[in-house]
Amino acid sequence: MNKFAVVRSQKPLLSFQIHVRSFVIIGMLISLLAVAIVASIGLGSIRIPVSEVLKSLVGMGDSTFQLVVVNLRLPRILVSVMVGAALAVSGAILQALVRNPLASPDLIGTTNGATAAAVAFIAFSNGTYSIHWLPLVALIGGFFAASLTYVTAWKRGLSPFRFALIGVSISAAMGALSVYFMISGPLYLTSQALGWMSGTVYGTSWDHVLTLLPWVVGFLLVTIIQSRTLNVQELGDDIAKSVGVQVERKRLILIAVSVALAAAAVGIAGGIGFVGLMAPHMARKLVGSSYGALLPTSALLGGLFVLLADLAARTLFVPLDVPAGVFTAAVGAPFFMYLLYRSKRE
């Protein structure tokens, strides 16, 4: 059996190969994610049968179930999936550019920069400005931290090793700023800032879905289009230049895409960690290292991971709604230690 299927089109002029095994795995992950979404909608303080969930999704359910499904749970679940997908793809991009399997959005300060800006907004706005400005503020903070890392690391070009080291330093500084802003603001806002720093999709609505959807979908498409560039960049600068890739220009574009995805996710859901580290690793085990398949697989795994974390957060400790970031950290920290141990042995 041929491992690849060739797709050709005259209008528009298009030709590409599909790895059959990867295509099947992606299809299975889509099905698994759909099942997880339906199951997650039905579970909670109010249990809803699957039949009623499906009826409510098409507008034919009981009015009470319709309210819970459409207005309360579905927006939260969709935001969870998009946040997970954005963080996972952001991490996959950085792992290719930095050529380090331990890279994630935290590495270049994106996550902590976005968090610091958002915490400062919460602590010092005193409710003067709408909370709907929070995603934009977090996005600005993420771009500021990543830009600072990029400019500081630049020295007749950008060395991935220097970029990673300086990124860790910037990330630590932004984390310290977050704590400073939190303790400097009014005491009654500290708990709100602390909960947001832990990472949660609690209280998300259709406004958050509509805000995040075009951003995530647009940049995911840009990333998939640039998948060949990622494949080449992972081989090293010399090889990339030898095949005609404008290394620094492409690297800058891809870093900007990575920052945009991570900062948008943090702006909506706070500091949900380790998704950008774990999902690309799991994807490599399933579909290999070709970014044409790795990126969508990472996005699906990241979305599934945050969805399950949020499901555990709102069902295991009822009536408490624990931040989803607590569960991603509980799984991600041992995973990170495992990667460090494996890297040391290799």
N, C-alpha and C positions, 0 to 999 in steps of 0.2 A: 504493500500500500504506500502511495506517495505521501510524504510527510507534509507537503505544501500543496495548496490549491491556488491557482493563478487567476486573478480577477483583472479583466481588461475592459476598457470602455473607450469608445471613439468620441463621444460627446457627453461630458467633457473628456479630453484626452487623459486617460488614467490607466495605470497599470501597477499592481502590487501583488505580493504573495501573502497568503494566510497560512500560518502554521496550524494544521488541523487539530492537533492535540491541544494547543493553547486555546483555539476557538471553542472546543468542547468544554474545557475547564472554565472559560469565561462564561459560557452559557449556563453551566452548572452553578456558578457563583451568583449569577443574576437570579436564577430560580431560588437558590437558597436565601438570598437577600429578600426576595418577594415573600417567601414563606415566613421569614423572621419578622418582616414588617407587619403582616397580617396577625401573626401570633402576638407581637408586641402591642398591637392596638387592642387586642382582646384582654390582655392581662393588666392587672392593676387593682386598686381598691374596689373598683366595680368590675366584675368579671363579665365579659361580653362573649357570647358564643360566636364561633367563626362564621356561621350563617348570617348572624345579625351584623357582623363586621362587614361582610361582603355586601349585604343589602344597604347598609349605611353609606358605603363608599360610592354606590350608584344612586343614592338619594331615595331609597325605597325602605329604609329601616324605621324602627320605632323612634318617635321624636326624642325620647330621652337618650337612647343609644346614639342617635344621629348627632345630638349635641356633644356628647362625650367624644365620639369618634372624630367628627369633622372639625370641631372647634377647639378641642383640648389636646387630644393625643396625636392626631395626624400631623399637625404642624411641628410638634416637638420631635416626632420620629423622622420627618423629612429633614429637619435641621440637623439632627444627629447624623444622618447618613451623609449629608453634604459636608458637614464639618469634618467627619472622618475621612471622606474622600479627598478633601482639600489638603488636610494635614499629611495624608499618606503620599499623595503625589508630590507635595512640596519636599518631603523627605527623600523620595526616590530621585528627584532632580539633584538635590544636594549630594547624595551619595555618588552620583555619576560625576558631578563637577569636581568634587573634592577628592574623589577616588578613595573614599574612606567608608567602610561599611557601618561605622558608628555615627555617621553624619545624620543630622535631623534639623528641623527648623530651629531648635534651641541652639544649635552649634554656632550660628552667625548672629545670634542675638535677636532674631525676629520675634520669637515668642515672648521673651522677657521684655523687649522693647515695647511691643504692643501692650503687654500687661502693665508695664510702668506707666505708660500714657493713660491707659484706661483707669488705673487706680488713682492717678493724680486728678483725673476728671471727676471721678466719684467723690474723692475726698475734699476737693476744693470748690466744686461747682455749687454745693449746698442746695441742690435742686433748682438752681437758677435756670439751667438749660435742660432740655428734654433728654431722657436717657437714650432716645433714638439716635443721638449724636455719638453714642459710645462706639459703634463699629468704625465710624470715620476717624475718630480720635485714635483708636487702636491701630488702624491702618497707617496713620501718619507716624505713630510711634514705632511700628515695625519697620517701615521704610527708613526712618531716621537711624535706627540701630544698625540695619543692614548696610546702609550707605556709609555710616561711620566705619564699619568693619571693612568695607570694600576700599574706601579711600586710605585708611590706615595701612592696609595690607598691600597696597599698590607700590611696587618698586620696579620700574621698567618692565611692567607686566605683573600678572597676578599668579603667585605660586599657591597651589591648592593647600600645601602644608602650612605656609605662613597665614593664609586666609583662615584655616581652621583654628590655629593657635590664637590668633587675635580675636576671632569670633567667640571663642570660649571666654576670653577676658572681658569682651564687651557684654556678653550675656550675663556674666557674674556681676558686672557693674550695674546693669539694668535691674537685676534681681534685688540688689541692695537698694536701688532707688525706689523700687516698689514698696519695700518694707518701710523706707523713710517716709514716703508719701502717705502710707497707711496710718502710721503712728502720729503723723503731723496734722492730719485732718480731724474733723469732729469725731468724738468717740462713737456717736450713734451710727456713723457711716462705716465704722471699722468692720463690723460683722458683714455688711453688704460687700465691701471690697474683698474681705477674706474669702467669702463664699464664691465670689466671681473668680478670684485667683485660683481656686481649687479646680475650676472647670465644671460648668453646669449648663444644661439647656433648659433648665426649669423656667417656666414662664414665657417661653417663646411662642410666637403667634404667626399668623399668615403674613403679617408685615415683615417679620424676619425671614420667612421663606422666600418671599418675593424680592427682598433685598439681596439675599445670598445667592439665589438661583442663577441669575444671568452672570454674576461674577464668577461663580465656580464653573459653570458650564463653559463659558467663554474661554477661561484660562486653561481648563482641561483640554479643550480642543486645540488651543495653541500649543500646548505641551505635546500632545499626540502627534501633531504635524511636525514638531521638532524632534521626534523620537530618533530619527536617523542621526541627527547631530549629537544627541546624547550618547548613542552607541559609539560614535567615533571619538567623542571627547573622553570617554571612559578609558580609551586605549592610550591616552597621553597626548600632550600638546604637539610633539614632533610628528606623530602619525596623523593627527588631525590636520595639521598644516600641510602635510605632504599630499593629502587628498583634496585640498582646496578649501578647507573650512576656515572662516575668519574667526579664529579661536576667541580672542578677547571680546569681539563684538557679540558673538553668539553666547559666550559665557555671561556677559552682562545682561543680555535679554533674558536668559534662562534664570539667572539669579533674581531678576525683577519679577518674573512669573512666580517663582517659588515664594518670594516674600509676599506677593499679593495674595496668593492662596492661603498661606499660613496666617497672615495678619487679618484677613477677612474672617477666617475661622475663629481666631482668638477674639476678634471684635464682637462676635455673636455669642460664643460659648465660653470665653475665658481660657484659662491655662490648662487645657486638656493635654497632658504630656504623653510621650512615648509612642503615640500612634504613628508619627512620621518615621520612627525607628523600626518598629516591629512589622508593619504592613509590607514594606518593600522586601524585607528578608523572607517573609512567608511567601510572597509572590515569586521570588526567585526560586524557591524550592518547588513551586508548582509549574511555572512556565519558563524557567531559565532566565537569562540575563538580557535578552533582546527587549529593548524598551517599547517596541510596538505592541507587545503583549504584556510587558511588565507594568506599564502605566495603568491601563484599565483594570488589570488584576489587583494592583495596589489600591486603586480607588475603591473597588468593590470590597476588598478585605478591610480597608480603613473604615468605610461606612458601616460594615457589619460589626466591626469591633466596637465602635462608639455606640451603635444601636444597642448591642447586648450590654455594654457597660451602663448605659442609661436605663435599660430595662431592669437590671439588677439594682440600680440606685433607687428606683421608685417602687420596687416591689418587695425587696428583702427586709426593709426596716420600716414598714408602714406603721404609723402615719408619717414618719420622717421621710424627707426626700433628700437623700445623700448626694453630693456632687458626683457626677460621672467620672470626673478626673481622679477621684479617690480609687476607683476600681481600675482605671487604666494604669495608674501608678503602681497599684498592687500587683498587677501582672507584668508591667513594663520594667520595673526595677530588677526583679530576678532575671528577666530576659536579657537586660543589659549586662548584668553580671555574667551570665552564661556566654554572651558574645565576647566579653573581655577575657574570660577564661579560655575560650576556644582560640581567640587571636594570640594569646600568650603561648599556647601549645604549638600553634602553627608557626 
